[in-house]
Amino acid sequence: MTLHRLHAMHSAGENIAVLTCYDAAFAQLLDQAGVDVLLVGDSLGMVVGGERSTLKVSVDHMAYHTGCVARGASLAWIVADMPFGSYQQSPAQALQNAVTLMQAGAHMVKLEGGDWTIPAVEFLTERGIPVCGHLGFTPQSVHALGGYRIQGRTEEAVEQLLRQARDLAKAGAQMLVLELVPAEVAAQVTQALSIPVIGIGAGRSCSGQVLVLHDMLGINSGVAPRFVKNFLAANNSIAGAIRQYVEDVKEGRFPEDQLHGY
């Protein structure tokens, strides 16, 4: 998988299947099942480390798990999250930490946030580091947002979301994750951009879908978000569940537009 191929899929209307991944064994399994993009998410702090949020994840954590995934995968595009505190200070700080993740094996880094991330996005892309933006609900800002809440519910919020998405693309972002927004709003954002928009809890009109691997396998110690489907429940193997997820995303059967929130 290449960035050019991902953009071609978006242009052709071919849905992109994305899952989080944190280790070599699952990276190989997801690769073989046809997952297009592996997201080494800072969600590892919660699903692997048992934390209540992503805020305690460090660059060292992300580099270690990115390296594990890169050694297990040979086909998929690998995106690594920039963790909380690794890019907020300055574009130079963002570059230093992005280089660490790229050297660990990432093909692209992901930053959460809107207007204030533009200088960092420009700085990284000008230096040859592909960047994925992240708008809507941004987990690293969970406390500022008042919890896990759907974003983009007012006309003003929708206008801001559209503007920020366009500005991120103009700054050089080559992909965008859109989390916890109404399906009709996600459709507007996807139609407004020439880059792939990957949804999570954002309806089926995005260029592709992403879920936390543990969630879609039903490995969740708490209450799963409403938009999550347990693909293992109807399959007799983990590999079968992952293949079913890929097929359902590709065929537009997942997700259900009416299911949002946590």
N, C-alpha and C positions, 0 to 999 in steps of 0.2 A: 504494500500500500504506500502511496506517495501523496503529497499534498495536491499535486496536479490531478491525481485520480479522484481524490475526495471532492475537489471542485467540479470535476466532470460528472461525478455522481449527482451532486447537487443540481447542476444545470440540466441533467437528463431526468430529474425527478426520481432517481433511484435512492431509496431510503438507506441511511447509514446506520449500522448496528454498532453500538458502543456499550462496553461494560467496564466497570472498575476492575482492577487487578492489582495484586500486591506481592505475588511470588512467582517463581519460575514454573512450578508445576501447573498452576492454573493458567499461566501465560501460554504454555504449550497447548493445553486443552482448549482454551479459547481460540487460539490460532487455528487449530485443526477443525474447530466447529464453524469457522468462517466469520468470526467477529472482526469487523473492519478496524476499530479503534480500541485500544486498551488505555483506559484512564487510570493512571496511578494517582488516586485521589487522596487528599488529606483526610478523607473519611476513614482512612486506616486507623487514625487515632481512636475512633469510636468502635469500628467493627473488629479491629485486631487488638487494639490497646485497651478497650473498655472505658474510654473517656466519655464524658457527657457532651463534649463538643469537639471541634477540630482544632481548637485554639492552642493546645499544647504540642502540636506536631511541629517538629523542627526541620530545617534544611537537611541535617544529617539523616533524620528518619526518612525523608523523601528520597534522598540520594541512594540510601541503602536499598529501599524497596524498588526504586526505578531500575537499579542495577540488576536486581533479582528478575524483574519482569523482562528486561532487555535480553538477559541470558536465556530465558525460556521461549521468547517469541522470535519468529523469523519472518513473518508476513505482515502482521498488523502495524498500524501507525501507533506510536506510543506518545501519549500526552502526560506530562507530570505537573501536578499542582504546585504552584508557588505557595508555601505555607504562610500563615499569619505572621506578620512582622518581617517578612523577607523582601518586601518590595515597597513598603509604605514610606520609608525614609527618603529615598531619592532614586532617580533612574540608575545612578552608578551602583547603588546597593542592589537594585533589581538585576542589573547585568552580572554582578559578581555571583549572585545566587543562581541565576539562570544558567550561567556557564557551568556551575557545579552539577546541575541536573542534566544538562546536555551531555556533559562528559560522562555522566553515569549511564547514559543510554537513551535519554528522551529525544524525541524528534521535534517536540513542541512543548512550550510551557503555558500554563493557564493562570491568569490573574483574575481575581474577583473585584468588581467595582466599575463605576461609570466614569464621570468626568475627571476625577482626580488621578485615574490610572493612565490617561492619555499620554502624558510625557514619558512614562515608562514604556508603554507600548511602542511609541515612536522610536525611542532610544534602542530598544531591543531589536525591532524589525530592521532598522537601519544598519544594524550590525550582524544581520544574517540569522537571527534567532526567531523562528516562527512562534507566533503568539495566538492563543485562544482567549477570548474574553469570556466573562461570566456576568450576566445580568439577571434581574428579577430578584428572587430570594438568594442572598449570598450568605452561606453558612458562617463565614468568618465574621460577619456583622450581626450574628444572631441576637446579641444583647441589644444592639442599637435598634434593630428592627422589631424588638418586642416579642421575639420567639419565632416559631415556624409558621409564618403567615403568608397567605397568597398576596402577590404583588400585582400592580397594574390594574386596580379595580376602578379607579376614577379616570375621567377624561384627561385630567392634568397628568396623572401618573403614566397613562398610556403615551401621551405626547412626549414626556420626558424619556420613557423607555425607548421609543422610536428614535429620538434624537441621539441618545447615548449609543444606541446600536450603530447608527450611521456614522457617528463620530469615531467609534472604535474601529470600524472597517476602514474609514478614511485614514486613520492613524497607522494602519497596517495590519490589524488583526486579521488572521486568515480563517478563523472559525469562531463560533460563539455558542456558549452554553446558555440556555434560557430556562430558569428554574421557577416553578410554582407561579405561573401566570395563567390567566384564562386562555382557553384554546383559541378563541377568536383574536385575542391580542397577539399570541404567538404566531398565528397565521399572518397577521399584518407585518410583524417584524421579519418573518421569513421571506415574505414577498418583497419587502423593501430592500433586502440585502442580496448581494451577488456571492456572498460567502456562505458556507454551510451553517445552519442553525440547529444545534442538537438540543432537544427538549428533555426535560425531566419534570413530570407533573405539569406539562404545558400542552397537552393535546397531541393529535396525530398529524397536524399540518406542518410540523417542523421538517427539516431535511433529514433528521434521524432521531434516534432515541438513546438515552443512557439510563442505566439503573445501577445501583450498588449491587455487586455480585452476590453478596450474602443475602440481600433482600429478595432477589429473584429466585434464590434457592430455598427460601423459607427459613434461613438461619438468622433469626432475629429475636433477641432476648426481650424486646419490648413490643409495642404495637406497631406494625408495619404501616407506612404511609398508605393512604387510600388508593393512590395511583399505582402501587406496586402489585404485581401478579406473581404468585408462587408457581414457577414453571416446573419445579420438581414434582409437585403434587400429581401431575398427570403424566409423568414420565418415569421410567424405571431406572434411570441413571442420570448422573450429573451431566454427562456429555449429551445425553438426549434432551435434557432440559435446556441446555445452552443452545443446541441446534434449533429447538422449538422457538426460543426467544428470537434468534436471528431470523428464522422464517417468518415469524409473526410481525417483526419490525419491517422486514423487506416487503411483505404483502400488505402492510397497512392495517393489520388486525390488532396491533397493540400500539398505543394504549387506547382506552376508552375516553373520549373527549370530556365526558361529564364528570370524570373522577379527578378531583384536585385535592390538595391540602394533605394534612397529616392527621 
